[in-house]
Amino acid sequence: MLGRDAQLTSLVALLGGQVEDDPFLPMTCMSMVPLVVVYGYNSTGKSSLVRLALQTLQRTSSIAFTAFVDCTTPDELSASFQLQPAVDGYHNLTFLGFLQCLTKIARNKGLVVAVDNVDQLLTRGMADLLSSLLRLPHELHVSVRLSFVLVTRNISSRLDKLLSPHTPAFVHLPLYTPDDVADILVLQLRMWRRETPFRAWIQFLHGLFEHDCHDWIDFRYRVLELLPLFDAQYDPEDATNHGTSIHQRPSLDKDHHSPSTTCIPHLVLCTVDKAAHKSLVQQTQSRVKAQWNHTTALPSATTTPASISCSVPDTAKPMAGKHPVHHDDASHRVNLPRGSLLLVLASYLASFNPQESDMAFFTTATRQNKKRGRSTATPSSAPPSSSVRGGVLPPQLIGPKAFPLQRLLAIYYSIHDEVDPSTTFDSESRVDSRPMSRREAFAQIGMLVRMRVLQRLSPRDELDDIKLRCLADYDFVERIATQLEFPIHNFLNR
């Protein structure tokens, strides 16, 4: 398994087996750890790793595996265990059959019970069932080699409290490194003839999409979208001109995961052409920028700043008055939910305002339902701040800064009271006037990260209080403020 050899060896050893097991030697019974927890982020190979480890242990142990996706009751979970091929016909266990099964297992083999998606088991109210399963080795008076494998995305406080009396062993699957992702994509896309330029291109794409993709599956989707650009620069038919047949493939090694090095002399590999790689990088950047402009409905890259400023009528300025602004041209609107638009405003304020200014700007305890007045002054007429007069650059010229998720939500709930949905021109905003829940806010933040309006700076396996940064420019934020009639100039610390 690519990138998981160390974790596979550790898991098999904890379950009393060996990775390199000779079928001609007698079976050896090693000690088994009663409880093993395999955890890691999405798409890190947890289920595949456990299945591969169980296949290695088939000669020395009886295996029972369930993914716990379709099981909603304890009876369905028990039935899924009994339907495993290794149960040897005990599909309808009575009390006598249960004792016979345990006696057979205790005499010949060990028993490994693997449960995937344990977090769903706890969500469906089966924590007592899990506790009963974990106490089974201590309650039985029969010497049974029994081990439980629990697979979960993360170890929550509830699961940690449940597992603490049993002293489990942990197997952590970290995120795939860029080299691991390149190995996987070379194998899946059969890029053996063009492996060298493809790896260089993958390294460039990983640096481009590192904070935009949730996992390597999302990254692979981005690669498949841009793959025609790579094929245009490095034709797959070029290798046939050097004597390599189209249907000839390098043989795989014994684990069927990586090409064998014994066939390299018979395989003509494509080298990296600097001019072709430079052209590929430029085309990739242009395509990504075009997709970004199309997704967010921003003005095109060829539009000059003068045309951008002229494209928004003067009556649409957020500080021009207190009456609702009606737009006849739909191109000026940002077609996102009202909650997402407020999150963009909150993220921009969090990136360009210092944290100590939040109390002064967003304290709503003394004003209750009183709205902040709309200022009629334009930014050009405002006097320069002391920081500019003193030679210190304002935050808008330094760039966006990182902020924690809790601060973003606090600013969002504060500015939500500033925007009165009854005065906006959006009919959808009038309907959905309530603030979003934390669950809805997390979903909208994930969408904004995929749209590259926000950038996640925390590691993918960190789930508590992540760090974010706003990537939206001021023109885009001003269009949103105009659409929502929000006086963003009154809130920016200039």
N, C-alpha and C positions, 0 to 999 in steps of 0.2 A: 504494500500500500504506500503510495507516494507520499513522502513527508511524514509518515507515521510509523516508521520502523521501531523507534525507541518506545513509543507508547504501546505498540502491539506486543513487543517483547515483555514489557512490564506487566501488561494485563494478563498475558498467558501464564507468566510466572506466578502471579498472585492467585490464579485459579488452579495451580498445581500441575501445569503442563510445560512443555518445551516447544519453542518455535521450530527448531530443526529436529523433528521427530522421525527416527528411522523406522519404517514399517516392519523391518525384519527383526528388530530387537523386541524383547518382551516389554509389555506395558509397565511403566513405573508409576507408582502412586506417591506423589509428593504432597506436602501440606498445602491446604487450601485456606485462603482468607475468608472468613464468614461473610464479609460484606465489602463490596467494592463499588465505588461511585465514580462513574465516568461523566465528566461535565466539560462543557465548552460552548462557544458561541454558535450561532446558526451556521450550517453548512461547513462544519469543521470535520466531518467524517465520523461522528460518534457512533451512529447506528451501523455504518459499514465496518468500523473497527471492531465492534462487539460481535457482529456476525462472523467476521473473519477469525476472530479469536475462538468463537464457539466451534467453527469448522475445524480448527486445529485441535480442539479438545474432544472431538467425537470418539476417538479410540479409547479414551480413558475416563470419560464422564458421560452421563445422560444429560441431555440438553432440553430445556424448555424456554422458549423465547416468545414474548408478546410485545407488540408495539403500543398497546393501550391507546389506540385511536378510536376503534369502534366499540370498546368495552365501556358500558355505562353503569353496570351493576357488578357486585362481587361474583354473582353466578356466571356472568359472561366472562369475567376474568378467569375463573376456575375452568370453564369450558375451553377457553383458548389454550390453557396449559395442557389439558387432557387430550386435545386434538393434535399435539405434537407427535411426529413419528417416533421419537425416542421413548415414548411412554409404554410401548410394547403392548398395546391392546387394552390398557386400562382406561377406556373412554368413559365408562360409567362406574366410577369408583364407589363402592360401598365401604363400610367400615372394615370388613374383612379384606376386601381388595386393597384398601389403603395400607393395611399392615403388611400384606404380601408384597406390595410394591416397595415399601420401605425396606423390608428384609432383603429383597433382591438387590436393591441399590446398595445397601450396607455391605452385602457379601461381595459384589462384583465391582461396582463403579461408584464414582461420586455423582453428585447432582448439582447442576448449575442452573439457576433460575434467573433469567434476565428480563427486566421490565424496562421498556423504553417509555419516554414521555412521562416521567414520574410527576412533573409539575401538573399535568392534567389530572393525574390520580388524586392529588391533593385538592385541586380545584373542584372536583366532583364529590368531595366529601368522603373519601375513602382512606383517610389518614389512619383510622383504627385498623382497617384491613392491612395496611402496610406495616403497622406496628406488630400485628399478629404474625405476619410472615417473618419479620425480623427476629421475633422471639422463638420461632419454631425450633432452631437448633438447641436452645436452652431448655425448652419444655419437653422435648423428646428424651426418653430414657434409652434410646437405641443409638449406638455409635454410628452416625451417618456423616459422611463427608459431603457437607452441604455448603453451598456458596450462593449468595445473591449478588446480582449485578444490576445497579440502578443507573439509568441513563437520563440525564437532565440537562437543560440548557444552562441553568445557573443554580447555585445553592442558596436558596432564600433563607431568611431567618426561621421560618416555620419548618423547613426541611432540615436545617441544621440542628434545631432543637429536637427534632424527631430522631436524628441519627446519632446525636452525641452519646447516648448510653451504650452504643454498640461499637464504638471506636472503629469506624470504617477506614479503609484504604482508598486514596483518591488517585485518579488518573486524569490529568488535565490535558485537554487538546487545545493548544494555542491556535491563533490565526495562522493561516498559511502565509509564508513569506513570499516575496515576489518571485524568487527562484522556484519555489514549489508550485506557484500558480503557472509559471512558464512551463514547467515540466508537465503539468496536467494538460494544459492547452496544446502543447506539442503532441502529446499522445492522442488526445481526443480529436484534434483537427488534422492529424496525420501530416505534420509539418516537418518530417524528417529530412526531406531534400532541401528545405528552406529554413532549417532550424536556426542558423546563426543570425540572419537578418530578422527573423520572426521574434527571437528572444530580445534583440535590441529594441524592436518596436514595442514589445510587451512591457519592457522596462520603462519606456517613455510614456506609454498609456497608464501604467500604474502610478507614476508620479503625477499624471494629469487628473486621474479619477480616484486617487487614494482616499480622499475624505468624502467622496460623493457616493460610493458604492457601499451597501450594507455588508456584503460578503463577496466571495469570489464568484458566486453564481451571478450576481448582478454585474460584476466586472466582466464575466464572460459574455453576457448579453451586450455590453458596450463593445466588446471586441468583435462580436459577430456583426454588429451594425456597421463597423468601420472596416471589416475584412475586405470588401471589394477594393478599397484604396490600396491595401497591401498587395492584392492579386494583380492590380494594374501595374505596380512597380516591379514585382518579382513574379514573373509568369511561371506557373507550375510546369508548363510544357518545356521550359528551357532545359531541365535536367535530362529529358529524353534525348536531346541532341548530343549528350556526352556518353551515351551508351547505356542509360538506365531505363528499363522498361516502365511503362505506366503502371502495370499490374504488379511489378516487383515491390515487395515491402520488406523491410528489415524484420528479422525474426525477433520474437520476444523472449525474454529470459524466463526462468522457471516460475516466477510469481506473476507473469503476464501483465506487468505494469510498466516496464521500461524497455526500450530497444536494446538489444544485445550489442556489445561492442565488437563481437566477432564478425559482424557483417559490414563494418565501416569501410574496409577496403573495397567492397563491391558497391558502395553507395557514393555517388557524386554529390557532395554537399555544396550549397550555394553560399558564397561569401558575401560580406557586407560591402556594398558600393556606397562610398560616402556621398556622391551626388544623388544617387537614388534614395538613400536614407534621408538626406536633407529635404529632398522634394516630398517624400512621404510624410515627414514631420510637418512641413508647411501645409500640405493638403489636409492632414488630420486636424491641425489647429483651425483651419478655415471651416472644415465641416462641423467641428464641435461648436465653434462660435456661431455658425448659422443655425444649428439646432437650438442653441441657447436663446438666440434672438427670436426664433419662431415659437419657442415654448413660452417665453415670458411676454411676447408681443411687444418687445422693445423696438425702438427705431433701428433701422439697419445701420451697418457700420459705415456705409457711404454717406449717411446723412450728416450734414455739418452741424456744429453747435448752434449756428444762427437759425437754421431751418427748424431745429428742435425747439428753440425758444419761440419761434413764430408759429409753430404748429399748435400751441396751446393758446387759446384766446385769452385776452386780458380779463374777461369776465369770469374765467375759470380759476383765477388765483384764489388760494384758500383764505387769504387775508383781505379780500376785496369787500366783503360785506357779511351780513348775518343771514341773508335769505338763501334758500336752496338754490343750487346751481344746476341748471338743466343742460345737458349736452346733446346736441343733435348728431354729432359724429361719434359713432360707436368705437372708432379706432383709438380714442383717447382713454377708454376704460380698460381696466385690468380685470379680466374674467377669472376671478378667484373668489372663493367664499369670503364672506365678511370677516369671519374669524381669522382666516389666513392673512387678509390685508392688515388687520390689527396686529397680528404677530410680526409682520414685516416692519411696521412702524415701531413696534416695541423693540425688535432686534436692532434696528438702526439707532434708536435712542440709547440702547444698552451698549452699542459698540462705540459711539461717538460722545457719550456723556460719561464723566467720571462717576463712580459709584457713590461718592459722598454727596453728589447733587441730587440723588433720587429722593431724599427726604424732603428737600425744598420744593421739588417739582411735583411730586406725586403724593403728597399728604392730603388725604381726603377726609380726615376725621372731623375737621372744623367746618368744612364747607357743605358736607352732606350732598344735597341735590343741587346746589348752586353750581352753575357751569362757569368755566373759565371764559372770560370775555374774548371775543375775536379782535385781534389787533389789526388796525388798518395800516400800520406802517410796513413798508416793504423792506427787504434786507438791504437794498442799496441805500435807503435813507437812514438806516440805523447807524449810530456812531460806532467807530471801531472800538473793539474791546481793549481792555488794558493789556491782555496778553499779546495782542497784535502790535499795539503801540510799543510794548516793551521788547519786541523782537522775538517772542515765543510763538511758535506756530500753533494755530488752533487745531483742535482734534480732527476737524474735517480735512485738513491737509496732511496729517500724519498717517491716517489710514485707520481701518476698523480694528478694534481691540477685542480680545476674547472676553466672554462673560459666561457665568454659570447659568444653568437652566432655571434654577429657582429665581434668579434675578429677572430673567426674561418673563416668566409667568407673573411675577409681582408687578412688573411694569405693564404687562398686558391687562391684568385685572384693574389696574389704576386708570389707564387711558380708555378702558371700555366705558367708564362712566362719562368720559369727556365727549364721546361721539353719541349724539342723540339719533337713533335710527329713524325717528319721525321726520327729521329734517333732511335726510339724504334722498337722492333721486333714485336709489336702487330699491325696487320693490321687494327683492329677496331680503334686503337688510331690514326692512320694516317687519318682516315676519319673524326672522331669527334675531331677536334683540337680546336674548339672554346670553350671559357669558358662557364660554365653552367649559366643559369639565376637563379635568386633568387628562383623562383618557382621550377625549377629542383633541385637546391641545397637542398631545404627543403624536397623534396621527397626522395632524396638520404640519407639525414641525418636521416629521419624516418626509412628507411630501415636498416641503420647501427645501430640504437638504437634497433630495433627488433632483429638484429643479435648479439646484445650485444658486438659490437665493440665500441660503444659509450654508455654512461650512462647519462640519463637525471636526473638532480638534482633539477630542479625547479618543483613546483606543477603543476599538470595537467591542472588546470584552468588558469594558467599564460601563455599567448600567445605572449607577446611582445618580450622581450630579454631574452630567456631562458638560463640556465646554463647547461653546458655539461662537461663531463670528458671522456678522452680516456682510454679504458680498454685493448687495444691491447698491447701485449708485444713487446719487442724490436726485437725479431727474426722475428715475423710476419711483423713488419714495415720495417725491413731490406730486407725481401723478396720483398715487394712492391717497395722499393727504387731500388732494383736490377732490377726488372722487368721494371721500368720506366726510369732507368738510371739516377736517381736523387741522387746527392751527399748529403745525409742527414747528414753525419758527419760534413760537412762544416757549417751546420745551427744549430746544437745542441750546447747549451751553456754549456760547460763542466767545 
